[in-house]
């Protein structure tokens, strides 16, 4: 058997269905790979899709900056704040209009 990354199963009943079209050659490759890993074809396809989802979600949650840009960003966030005329009164005027999600 081949080692395959594991995907955590979503609990509960599987109710959604997807249908896909593919070339016969791709279907044969998937069938062979599923058999080699000991999985049903549907489980193999679902796990492969979910692994790709995890990869994309990870990329979307990361921000990658060049070192110089990160250093400038860090310096800007650590610098003392500035009082901007009118902003404090605007903030007070809208106080209580927005609520935290928690």
N, C-alpha and C positions, 0 to 999 in steps of 0.2 A: 504494500500500500504506500501511497505517496502522502507525505505530510502536507496538510492544508491548514491555513490559518482558520481559526474558528470564529464564527459569528454568533453572538449571543442571540438565542431564539427569543422572539417576541412572544410573551405569554398570551394565551387565549386562543380562541378558534380562528382558523384562517378562513376568511370569508371573501376576500378580494381575489379576482381572477385577472390574469393578463394573457393575451395571446400575442405571439410574435411570429413573424415570417423570417425565414432564413434560407440560405443556400443549403442544398443537400450535403455539400462537403463540410459546411460548418456544423450541421446537425450530426454528422458522423464523428467529427472531432469531439464534440460535446459528449456524445454517447460514450466514446472510448475513454475520455477523461473521467466522466462520472463513474464508469465501471472500474477504472483504475483506482479511484478513491473510495469505492464501496458505497457510493451514494446513488439514489434515484436521480434521474435526469432533472426532474423539477427541483429537487433539493439542491443539486449541484448548481443549477442556474440561479436559484434564489440566493444561495450563499455567495456566489460570485458577484451578483449584483449588489448585495449588501456590503461585501468587502469594498467594492468600488464606492458605494455611498459613504462608508466610513472614511475612506481616503479623501474624498471631496469635502466632507464635513470638517475633517482635520485641517485641510488647506484653507478653508473658508474662515476658520477660527484663529488662524495665525496671521500676524503681520510681520513681514520680513522687510527690514530696512538696511541699507548700507550703513556701515559703522558710523560714518560722519553724520549721516542724517539722523541716526538714532541718538548720537551724542548731542546734536542740536535740539532734538525733541526733548530729551531728558533735561537739558539745561533750561529749556523754556518752561517745562512743567515744574521744575524745582525753584524757579525764580520767584521772588515775592510778587504778589498781585499788585495791580495798579488800579487806582480809583479812576473810573471814567465818568465824567460829569453826565448827569441825566440817567445813567444806567441804574444807580441805586434807587432813585425815585421810581423808575419804571418797574423795577423788581418789587418794590413795596406796593405799587398800584395793582400788580397782578397776583399778589400773595393770596394763597388759598384757592386760586382758580385751577391749579393743577394738583393732582394727588398722586402719590407714589402707588405703584402697582401692588405693593405689599399691603 
